[in-house]
Amino acid sequence: MKALVLAAAALLSALPAVAQVGHEPARSPYVDLEYTQELTPMFGYLRARHDPAGIAPQSAPMVGLRYELNLAGPLALSSDLSRSFSQRTVLDPRRPAATRTLGVTNAPVYAADLALALNLTGRKSWHNLVPQVRGGVGLVHSAAADDSSGFSFGTPFAFSVGGGLKFVPAKGRLQVRADVTDRIFKLTYPSTYYQFASDKTAVLPATTANKFYTHHTALTVGVSYLFAR
């Protein structure tokens, strides 16, 4: 019993020292995030992915706008609007391969989504940095269409996933952020792409799926205005 009392006394006497382990508040690498909302003009590049026929809107520079609202703790509601300056190749599948390509035309792609974002450092920055992951749903749209083939990009439903890194200065209402966002949606080819022209060639072989998921991956940077506490 005496040994137990002595051990308890030693533990109690050590607690003040244990409480001091770590960083003093003034020297802590973690700083509370002061504002709960942000608005970010974004600029970057959109990379278009799987497209065997080569007729969908292509990779191009893009612009966008992101709004983010803190919900509770590390969780935030995030919404994007964006536009790419894409072009696309126009084909007439009824023509022989030598004359099938009609040229290149503008085909901007618009995207909108609503997502949940998670700050990996909670409601704090670490050395002024806040890493973030994000996932949501939305739509992509392009007016790209061909009367000769029946192709139409339309407005497919899209899943969005991504992540980013914010740099939040200790003072002020501005922050810098960089993000990658991947939008996954379904692309459909018309039956004319599988039909033979007069030279016995087709745009696509019969083994190529006419419906499949593809990606638009956006790499963006932006400067955010922070507001509301």
C-alpha positions as CSV (number, residue, x, y, z in Angstrom):
1,M,0.0,0.0,0.0
2,K,2.8,2.4,0.8
3,A,4.4,1.7,-2.5
4,L,1.1,2.5,-4.3
5,V,0.7,5.8,-2.4
6,L,4.3,6.8,-3.3
7,A,3.7,5.9,-7.0
8,A,0.4,8.0,-7.1
9,A,2.2,10.9,-5.5
10,A,5.0,10.7,-8.1
11,L,2.5,10.6,-11.0
12,L,0.6,13.7,-9.7
13,S,3.8,15.6,-9.3
14,A,4.8,14.8,-12.8
15,L,1.5,16.0,-14.4
16,P,2.5,19.6,-14.7
17,A,5.6,18.6,-16.6
18,V,3.6,16.3,-18.9
19,A,1.1,19.1,-19.6
20,Q,4.0,21.3,-20.9
21,V,5.0,18.7,-23.5
22,G,4.3,19.9,-27.1
23,H,4.1,23.4,-28.5
24,E,3.3,26.6,-26.6
25,P,0.3,28.3,-28.2
26,A,2.4,31.1,-29.6
27,R,4.8,28.6,-31.2
28,S,2.3,26.0,-32.3
29,P,2.4,25.1,-36.1
30,Y,-1.4,24.8,-35.9
31,V,-3.5,28.0,-36.2
32,D,-7.3,28.2,-36.1
33,L,-9.0,29.0,-39.4
34,E,-10.7,32.3,-38.8
35,Y,-13.3,32.5,-41.7
36,T,-16.0,30.0,-42.6
37,Q,-16.7,30.9,-46.3
38,E,-14.5,31.4,-49.3
39,L,-14.9,32.3,-53.0
40,T,-12.2,31.4,-55.4
41,P,-11.7,32.3,-59.1
42,M,-9.8,29.4,-60.6
43,F,-7.5,29.1,-63.7
44,G,-5.9,25.9,-65.0
45,Y,-5.9,23.1,-67.6
46,L,-8.5,20.5,-68.4
47,R,-7.2,17.1,-69.6
48,A,-9.6,15.1,-71.6
49,R,-9.2,11.3,-71.3
50,H,-10.4,8.1,-73.0
51,D,-12.0,8.8,-76.4
52,P,-11.2,6.1,-79.0
53,A,-12.9,8.0,-81.9
54,G,-11.2,11.3,-81.1
55,I,-14.3,13.3,-81.6
56,A,-15.1,14.6,-78.1
57,P,-13.9,18.0,-76.8
58,Q,-10.2,17.9,-76.3
59,S,-7.8,19.0,-73.5
60,A,-7.7,22.8,-73.1
61,P,-7.2,25.8,-70.7
62,M,-10.1,26.4,-68.4
63,V,-11.5,28.9,-65.9
64,G,-13.9,28.5,-63.0
65,L,-15.3,29.6,-59.7
66,R,-15.5,27.7,-56.4
67,Y,-17.6,28.5,-53.4
68,E,-16.9,26.8,-50.1
69,L,-18.9,26.9,-46.8
70,N,-17.7,25.3,-43.6
71,L,-20.4,23.1,-42.1
72,A,-18.9,21.7,-38.9
73,G,-15.4,20.9,-37.8
74,P,-13.3,19.8,-40.8
75,L,-16.3,19.3,-43.1
76,A,-17.3,21.8,-45.8
77,L,-19.8,22.1,-48.6
78,S,-18.2,23.0,-51.9
79,S,-19.6,24.0,-55.3
80,D,-17.8,24.5,-58.6
81,L,-18.7,26.1,-61.9
82,S,-16.2,25.9,-64.8
83,R,-15.7,26.3,-68.5
84,S,-13.0,24.9,-70.8
85,F,-11.9,26.4,-74.1
86,S,-11.9,23.0,-75.9
87,Q,-11.9,22.2,-79.5
88,R,-12.9,19.0,-81.2
89,T,-12.4,17.1,-84.5
90,V,-15.5,16.8,-86.7
91,L,-16.0,13.5,-88.7
92,D,-18.4,12.4,-91.3
93,P,-18.5,8.6,-90.9
94,R,-20.3,8.2,-94.3
95,R,-17.1,9.3,-96.1
96,P,-14.0,7.2,-96.9
97,A,-11.2,7.4,-94.4
98,A,-9.2,9.8,-96.7
99,T,-11.9,12.5,-96.6
100,R,-13.6,11.7,-93.3
101,T,-12.1,14.4,-91.2
102,L,-14.0,17.7,-91.8
103,G,-11.9,19.9,-89.6
104,V,-11.7,21.3,-86.1
105,T,-14.3,23.4,-84.3
106,N,-14.8,25.1,-80.9
107,A,-16.4,22.9,-78.3
108,P,-16.3,24.4,-74.8
109,V,-17.2,22.2,-71.9
110,Y,-19.2,23.5,-68.9
111,A,-19.2,21.7,-65.6
112,A,-21.1,22.2,-62.3
113,D,-20.9,20.1,-59.2
114,L,-21.8,20.0,-55.5
115,A,-19.4,18.2,-53.2
116,L,-18.4,17.6,-49.6
117,A,-14.8,18.6,-48.7
118,L,-12.8,17.4,-45.8
119,N,-9.9,19.5,-44.3
120,L,-7.3,17.0,-43.2
121,T,-6.0,19.4,-40.5
122,G,-9.5,20.1,-39.2
123,R,-10.4,23.7,-38.5
124,K,-6.8,24.6,-38.3
125,S,-3.9,25.2,-40.7
126,W,-0.5,23.5,-40.2
127,H,2.4,25.8,-41.0
128,N,-0.3,27.8,-42.9
129,L,-1.2,24.8,-45.0
130,V,-4.6,23.0,-45.2
131,P,-4.7,19.8,-47.3
132,Q,-8.1,18.8,-48.4
133,V,-10.0,15.9,-50.1
134,R,-13.3,16.3,-52.0
135,G,-16.1,14.2,-53.5
136,G,-19.4,15.0,-55.1
137,V,-21.8,14.8,-58.0
138,G,-22.8,17.2,-60.9
139,L,-23.2,17.7,-64.6
140,V,-20.9,18.3,-67.6
141,H,-22.3,19.9,-70.8
142,S,-21.2,20.7,-74.3
143,A,-23.1,21.7,-77.4
144,A,-20.8,19.5,-79.5
145,A,-22.9,17.6,-82.0
146,D,-22.9,16.3,-85.6
147,D,-25.9,16.0,-87.8
148,S,-24.0,13.8,-90.2
149,S,-23.2,11.1,-87.6
150,G,-25.8,11.6,-84.9
151,F,-23.1,12.3,-82.2
152,S,-24.1,14.6,-79.3
153,F,-22.1,15.2,-76.2
154,G,-25.2,16.4,-74.3
155,T,-25.4,16.9,-70.5
156,P,-24.2,13.7,-68.8
157,F,-24.3,13.1,-65.0
158,A,-20.8,13.1,-63.5
159,F,-19.1,12.0,-60.3
160,S,-16.3,14.3,-59.0
161,V,-13.3,13.4,-56.8
162,G,-10.2,15.3,-56.0
163,G,-8.0,17.0,-53.5
164,G,-6.0,20.1,-53.0
165,L,-3.8,22.2,-50.8
166,K,-4.5,25.7,-49.4
167,F,-2.0,28.2,-48.2
168,V,-3.7,30.4,-45.6
169,P,-1.6,33.4,-44.3
170,A,-1.8,34.1,-40.6
171,K,-3.6,37.4,-41.3
172,G,-5.8,38.8,-44.1
173,R,-8.7,37.6,-46.1
174,L,-6.8,36.0,-49.0
175,Q,-5.5,32.5,-49.5
176,V,-3.9,30.6,-52.4
177,R,-5.0,27.1,-53.3
178,A,-4.2,24.4,-55.9
179,D,-6.5,21.6,-56.7
180,V,-7.0,18.5,-58.9
181,T,-10.6,17.5,-59.7
182,D,-11.5,14.4,-61.8
183,R,-15.0,14.3,-63.3
184,I,-16.2,10.9,-64.4
185,F,-19.1,10.6,-66.8
186,K,-20.4,8.5,-69.6
187,L,-19.8,9.1,-73.3
188,T,-21.9,7.6,-76.1
189,Y,-21.0,7.0,-79.7
190,P,-23.7,6.7,-82.4
191,S,-24.2,3.5,-84.5
192,T,-22.9,5.3,-87.6
193,Y,-19.3,5.1,-86.2
194,Y,-19.4,1.3,-86.7
195,Q,-20.9,1.3,-90.2
196,F,-18.6,0.8,-93.3
197,A,-18.2,3.7,-95.7
198,S,-17.6,3.1,-99.5
199,D,-13.9,2.2,-98.9
200,K,-15.0,-0.6,-96.5
201,T,-13.6,1.3,-93.4
202,A,-15.4,2.5,-90.3
203,V,-14.6,5.1,-87.7
204,L,-14.4,2.3,-85.0
205,P,-14.1,-1.5,-85.0
206,A,-17.2,-3.4,-83.8
207,T,-15.3,-4.5,-80.7
208,T,-15.2,-0.9,-79.3
209,A,-17.9,-0.2,-76.8
210,N,-20.4,2.5,-77.8
211,K,-21.0,3.5,-74.2
212,F,-18.2,3.9,-71.7
213,Y,-17.0,6.1,-68.8
214,T,-14.4,8.7,-69.4
215,H,-12.7,11.4,-67.4
216,H,-12.0,15.1,-67.5
217,T,-9.2,15.9,-65.0
218,A,-8.9,19.6,-64.1
219,L,-5.7,21.1,-62.6
220,T,-6.3,24.5,-61.2
221,V,-4.9,27.3,-59.0
222,G,-6.7,30.2,-57.5
223,V,-6.8,33.0,-55.0
224,S,-9.6,32.9,-52.5
225,Y,-11.4,35.7,-50.8
226,L,-12.3,34.6,-47.2
227,F,-15.3,36.0,-45.4
228,A,-17.9,35.3,-42.6
229,R,-16.8,34.1,-39.1
